[in-house]
Amino acid sequence: MGSYENFARVYDEFMDQTPYDLWCDHILKIFSHYHVPQDGSILELGCGTGKMTRRLAAKGYELTAIDNSLDMLEIARSKTEDPILYVFQDMTELELPGKVDAAISVCDCMNYLLEEEDLLETFRRVRKYLKLEGVFFFDMNSRYKYEHLLAQNTFAEDREDASFIWDNFYDEEERVNEYQISLFLRNPEGTYDKFEEDHFQKAYEIKEVRDLLYQAGFEKVRALDAESLEEPAKESQRICYIAQ
């Protein structure tokens, strides 16, 4: 998986259309339904620059947020005065000092786990650190999105201080999508420096994820369309999972 080194510097700028407010509303709705205390302890996996972390902290939750990119965590720490605990940690090696009321992961972080064994190990560790009746909410890009929307397509965006070219290469047999990202970042001299990063994500079927959650010890699992919180459709681009 990529570590978001140079891309971390412009991640928030290029992700400014991401519906974090809608996702936060969905999470709060799920928390309410599953009786997560309004001042409860929340674990966030793959917190990135802390966009969701800060939203939940502002609602009164106690946040522990982990990520395996020091560059992302440095930005996250610089953007808040809330008492958020940011931890440099790989989700497959999750260790906490105590248990939490709920765990979340958004923006398809779980798709970065390319092996079922790593996904299962992450689920097991989350299960280990959840309190009794605790809930785990996360989303993943669907196979449909990789095959039909990302596929072999190229996306580009040009802004005043930064531009990117994002090439996708989807391997249907391995179900792995390679993102080749070329970044052009403006430097103090007014010229642009070029950086390149490769990232990889895997497409998982709903049944595969559900089976792994049960295998990890969860007893109740739901899969929903992440945008509508209704039953997934064939064309659903993002699936959210609720495990208890």
C-alpha positions in Angstrom: 0.0 0.0 0.0 1.1 3.6 -0.5 2.2 5.7 2.4 0.9 9.0 1.2 4.2 10.9 1.5 4.1 13.8 -0.9 0.4 13.4 -1.6 -0.3 14.1 2.1 0.7 17.7 1.5 -2.2 18.3 -0.9 -4.6 15.5 0.2 -7.1 17.8 1.8 -7.0 20.2 -1.2 -7.8 17.5 -3.7 -10.3 15.7 -1.5 -12.4 18.9 -0.8 -15.5 17.3 -2.6 -15.5 14.2 -0.3 -18.8 14.1 1.6 -17.3 14.0 5.1 -20.4 15.7 6.6 -22.8 13.1 5.1 -20.5 10.3 6.3 -20.4 11.8 9.8 -24.2 12.0 9.9 -24.4 8.3 8.9 -21.9 7.4 11.6 -23.8 9.3 14.2 -27.0 7.7 13.1 -25.4 4.3 13.5 -24.0 5.2 16.9 -27.4 6.2 18.0 -29.1 3.0 16.7 -26.5 0.8 18.5 -26.5 2.9 21.7 -22.9 4.1 21.6 -22.5 6.6 24.5 -22.5 10.2 23.3 -19.2 10.7 25.1 -17.9 7.2 24.3 -14.5 6.1 23.2 -14.0 5.8 19.5 -11.1 4.2 17.5 -10.5 5.4 14.0 -8.5 3.2 11.6 -6.7 5.0 8.8 -7.5 8.5 10.0 -5.4 10.3 7.4 -5.4 14.1 8.0 -8.1 13.7 10.6 -11.1 15.1 8.7 -13.5 12.6 10.3 -11.6 12.5 13.5 -12.1 16.1 14.3 -15.8 16.0 13.4 -16.4 13.2 15.9 -14.3 14.9 18.5 -16.4 18.0 18.1 -19.5 15.9 18.9 -18.0 15.0 22.3 -16.5 11.6 21.6 -13.1 10.5 22.9 -10.9 9.7 19.8 -8.0 7.4 19.3 -6.9 7.6 15.7 -4.3 5.5 14.0 -2.6 5.7 10.6 0.6 4.2 9.0 1.6 7.5 7.4 3.6 9.8 9.5 3.1 12.6 6.9 -0.7 12.3 7.3 -0.5 12.2 11.1 1.7 15.3 11.2 -0.9 17.2 9.3 -3.7 15.8 11.4 -2.0 16.9 14.6 -1.4 20.4 13.3 -5.0 21.0 12.6 -6.7 20.6 16.0 -6.6 21.6 19.6 -9.0 18.8 20.6 -7.6 16.1 22.9 -7.3 13.5 20.1 -4.7 10.7 20.5 -3.0 10.2 17.2 -1.0 7.0 16.9 1.5 5.8 14.2 0.4 2.2 13.8 -0.5 -0.3 11.1 -4.1 -1.5 11.5 -2.9 -5.1 11.1 -0.8 -4.7 14.2 -3.4 -2.8 16.2 -2.7 -2.5 20.0 -4.6 -0.4 22.4 -4.2 0.1 26.2 -8.0 -0.6 26.7 -11.3 -1.3 25.0 -13.4 1.2 23.0 -17.2 1.7 22.5 -16.9 1.8 18.7 -14.5 1.6 15.8 -14.7 3.3 12.4 -12.8 3.5 9.2 -13.9 5.6 6.2 -12.6 6.5 2.7 -11.9 2.9 1.7 -8.9 2.3 3.9 -9.7 -1.4 4.2 -9.3 -1.8 0.5 -5.6 -1.2 1.0 -5.3 -4.6 2.6 -4.5 -6.8 -0.4 -4.5 -10.1 1.4 -7.5 -11.8 3.1 -5.2 -12.8 6.0 -4.5 -9.1 6.7 -8.1 -8.1 6.5 -9.0 -10.9 8.8 -6.2 -10.0 11.3 -7.4 -6.4 11.3 -11.0 -7.5 12.0 -9.8 -9.8 14.8 -7.8 -7.0 16.5 -10.7 -4.6 16.2 -13.0 -7.3 17.8 -10.5 -7.8 20.6 -10.5 -4.1 21.6 -14.3 -3.5 21.3 -16.3 -3.5 24.5 -19.3 -5.9 24.8 -22.0 -4.8 22.3 -19.4 -2.5 20.7 -19.9 -1.6 17.0 -17.5 -1.5 14.1 -18.5 0.7 11.1 -16.3 0.9 8.0 -16.6 1.4 4.2 -15.0 -0.2 1.2 -15.0 0.5 -2.5 -17.1 -2.0 -4.4 -15.9 -4.4 -7.1 -18.3 -2.5 -9.5 -16.4 0.7 -8.9 -13.1 -0.8 -9.7 -14.3 -2.6 -12.8 -16.6 0.1 -14.3 -15.6 3.5 -12.9 -11.9 3.4 -12.1 -11.0 0.6 -14.5 -8.2 1.7 -16.8 -9.2 5.4 -16.7 -7.0 8.4 -16.1 -8.1 11.4 -14.0 -6.4 14.8 -13.8 -6.9 18.0 -12.0 -5.0 21.3 -12.4 -5.0 23.9 -9.6 -2.8 27.0 -9.0 -0.4 25.5 -6.6 -0.7 21.8 -7.3 -1.8 19.4 -10.1 -2.1 15.7 -10.4 -2.5 12.9 -13.0 -4.0 9.7 -11.6 -3.8 6.6 -13.8 -5.7 3.5 -12.9 -4.8 -0.1 -13.8 -7.2 -2.7 -12.7 -6.2 -6.4 -12.8 -9.5 -8.3 -13.1 -7.9 -11.7 -12.2 -6.2 -10.5 -9.0 -8.9 -7.8 -8.4 -6.2 -5.3 -7.5 -6.3 -1.7 -8.7 -3.0 0.2 -9.1 -3.1 3.9 -8.7 -0.2 5.7 -10.3 -0.2 9.3 -9.1 2.0 12.0 -10.6 2.0 15.2 -8.5 3.2 18.6 -9.6 3.7 20.8 -6.5 4.6 24.5 -6.7 7.8 25.4 -4.9 8.9 28.8 -3.4 10.7 29.7 -6.6 7.4 29.5 -8.5 8.3 26.4 -10.5 6.9 22.9 -10.0 8.4 19.8 -8.5 7.2 16.4 -9.8 6.6 13.5 -7.4 5.3 10.0 -8.1 3.5 7.6 -5.8 2.0 4.1 -6.4 -0.9 2.9 -4.4 -2.8 -0.5 -4.5 -6.3 -1.5 -3.4 -8.2 -4.7 -3.7 -11.8 -5.3 -4.6 -13.7 -7.6 -2.2 -17.1 -9.2 -2.6 -19.7 -8.5 0.1 -19.9 -12.2 1.0 -16.1 -12.3 1.4 -16.0 -9.4 3.8 -19.1 -10.7 5.7 -17.5 -14.2 6.1 -14.2 -12.7 7.4 -16.1 -10.6 10.0 -17.9 -13.7 11.3 -14.6 -15.6 11.3 -13.1 -12.8 13.4 -15.7 -13.3 16.0 -18.4 -10.7 15.1 -22.0 -12.1 15.6 -24.1 -9.5 13.7 -23.1 -8.1 10.3 -24.9 -5.8 7.9 -23.8 -4.5 4.5 -25.4 -1.3 3.1 -25.0 1.2 0.3 -22.7 3.8 1.9 -24.4 6.7 0.4 -28.1 5.8 1.1 -27.7 3.4 4.0 -30.1 1.1 2.1 -29.6 -2.4 0.7 -26.6 -2.5 -1.8 -27.5 -2.4 -5.5 -25.5 -3.8 -8.4 -24.2 -0.3 -9.2 -23.3 0.6 -5.6 -19.9 2.2 -5.6 -19.2 2.1 -1.9 -20.4 -0.4 0.7 -20.5 0.2 4.4 -20.4 -2.6 6.9 -21.8 -2.6 10.4 -20.4 -5.4 12.7 -21.3 -6.1 16.3 
